[in-house]
Amino acid sequence: MTEYFDWVDRHDQPIGVTSREDAHKFKLFHRAVHLYAKGPNGGMILQKRSLSKDVEPGLWTVSCSGHVDFEETYLEAARREMQEELGCTVQEDQIHPLLVSDPCLENGYEFVRSYEVLGTIDAQPDPSEISEICERSLTDIDQWIQESPDEFASSFRALFPLARKGFIEIR
């Protein structure tokens, strides 16, 4: 099934509609969300992308991420992605803004809004999206990235250090 996104200009204003395939093939600016969620032990949940993913399969990344669909808001996409990928329903007041980042090579030419999910979640990952999850402390994640950067998606390596500064609950 073809996914469609708002094609946006350098100011994040819609200028048309694009398919997922064209957005990636032609490096068109589009939108995405990244969510950082805390697991039952207080650490941050990381997901390992399914090997069937078309972009950076098998690499570790944020708890939940995804594209903003055509005519969808960032918050609507955040809530939808949490349900689709991790089987968790979150309310808007549980989604704390962390970072707004502009399109670049490392994030796939996406305007990315990063959020912290307040409270803990009981993740039930969708195996078509996620091959594995783990829960780690921020210190452990920092060390892991330092020792094995190639195990992480490029967008995570670029955005995690910036988003990390704004965490309220994740330690």
C-alpha positions in Angstrom: 0.0 0.0 0.0 1.4 3.4 -1.0 1.8 6.0 1.7 1.3 9.7 0.9 2.9 12.6 2.7 2.7 16.4 2.6 5.7 17.6 0.4 6.9 20.7 2.2 9.2 23.6 1.5 12.2 24.7 3.5 9.9 26.5 5.9 7.8 23.3 6.6 4.9 24.6 4.6 3.0 22.1 2.3 3.6 22.6 -1.4 2.2 19.3 -2.7 1.7 15.6 -2.0 4.3 12.9 -2.5 4.5 9.2 -2.1 6.9 7.7 0.3 8.9 6.2 -2.5 9.2 9.6 -4.3 10.0 11.5 -1.1 12.9 9.2 -0.5 14.1 8.7 -4.1 14.1 12.4 -4.9 15.1 13.7 -1.4 11.9 15.8 -1.1 11.3 17.5 2.2 8.6 15.8 4.3 7.7 15.3 8.0 8.4 12.7 10.7 8.1 12.2 14.4 10.4 10.6 16.9 9.2 9.5 20.3 11.3 8.7 23.3 9.5 6.5 25.8 10.4 5.2 29.2 9.9 1.5 30.1 8.8 -0.1 33.4 12.3 0.0 34.8 12.8 3.7 34.1 15.2 3.4 31.2 14.6 4.5 27.6 13.1 2.0 25.2 15.0 1.5 22.0 13.8 -0.4 19.0 15.7 -2.4 16.5 14.2 -1.7 13.0 12.8 -4.7 11.2 15.0 -6.2 8.5 12.1 -5.6 6.1 12.4 -1.8 6.4 13.4 0.1 3.3 15.6 2.6 5.2 18.3 1.5 7.7 16.9 -2.0 8.4 18.2 -3.8 11.5 19.5 -0.7 13.2 18.7 0.6 16.7 16.7 3.8 17.0 14.2 5.8 19.1 11.4 4.1 20.9 9.0 5.0 18.1 9.2 6.9 14.9 7.4 7.4 11.6 6.3 9.7 8.9 3.5 12.3 9.2 0.9 11.3 6.7 -0.8 13.6 4.2 -2.9 16.3 6.0 -2.0 14.8 9.4 -0.5 16.9 12.3 2.7 16.0 14.0 0.8 15.2 17.2 -1.7 13.0 15.4 1.2 11.2 13.8 2.9 10.7 17.1 -0.2 9.2 18.7 -0.8 7.0 15.7 2.8 5.7 15.5 2.8 4.8 19.2 -0.3 2.7 18.6 1.0 1.1 15.4 4.5 0.4 16.4 4.3 -0.2 20.2 0.7 -1.0 20.8 0.4 2.0 23.2 -2.4 4.6 23.4 -1.0 7.9 24.6 -2.9 11.2 25.1 -1.7 14.5 23.8 -0.8 15.7 27.4 1.6 12.7 27.6 3.6 14.0 24.6 6.2 16.5 25.7 8.0 18.4 22.8 11.8 18.1 22.9 13.2 19.2 19.6 12.4 20.5 16.1 15.0 19.6 13.5 15.4 20.7 9.9 15.8 18.3 7.0 19.3 17.0 6.3 21.0 13.9 4.9 21.2 12.3 8.3 17.5 12.4 8.9 16.4 11.6 5.4 15.4 15.2 4.5 12.7 15.2 7.1 11.4 17.9 9.4 11.5 15.9 12.6 9.6 16.7 15.7 11.0 14.8 18.7 8.9 14.1 21.8 9.3 12.5 25.2 6.4 10.3 26.2 5.6 11.1 29.9 5.0 8.2 32.2 6.0 4.6 31.5 4.7 2.4 28.7 4.2 -1.4 28.3 5.5 -1.8 24.8 3.9 -4.5 22.6 6.0 -4.1 19.5 4.6 -4.8 16.0 7.0 -7.5 14.5 6.4 -6.1 11.0 8.0 -2.8 12.2 10.3 -3.8 15.0 12.5 -6.9 15.4 13.5 -6.3 19.0 13.3 -3.7 21.8 15.4 -3.1 24.8 15.4 -0.7 27.8 18.6 1.1 28.7 19.7 4.0 30.9 20.9 7.2 29.1 24.5 6.5 30.3 24.3 3.0 28.8 23.0 4.4 25.5 25.7 7.1 25.4 28.4 4.4 25.9 26.8 2.1 23.3 26.7 4.8 20.7 30.3 5.7 21.4 31.5 2.1 21.1 29.3 0.9 18.2 27.9 3.8 16.3 27.2 1.7 13.2 24.5 -0.2 15.1 22.3 2.9 15.2 20.3 4.7 12.6 21.9 7.9 11.3 18.9 10.0 12.5 19.2 8.6 16.0 23.0 9.3 16.1 22.3 12.9 14.9 19.2 13.8 17.0 19.5 11.8 20.3 22.3 14.0 21.8 20.1 17.1 21.1 16.8 15.6 22.2 18.5 14.1 25.3 19.1 17.6 26.8 15.3 18.2 27.2 14.2 14.9 28.8 12.0 15.4 31.9 11.5 11.9 33.1 13.9 9.6 31.3 17.2 9.1 33.1 
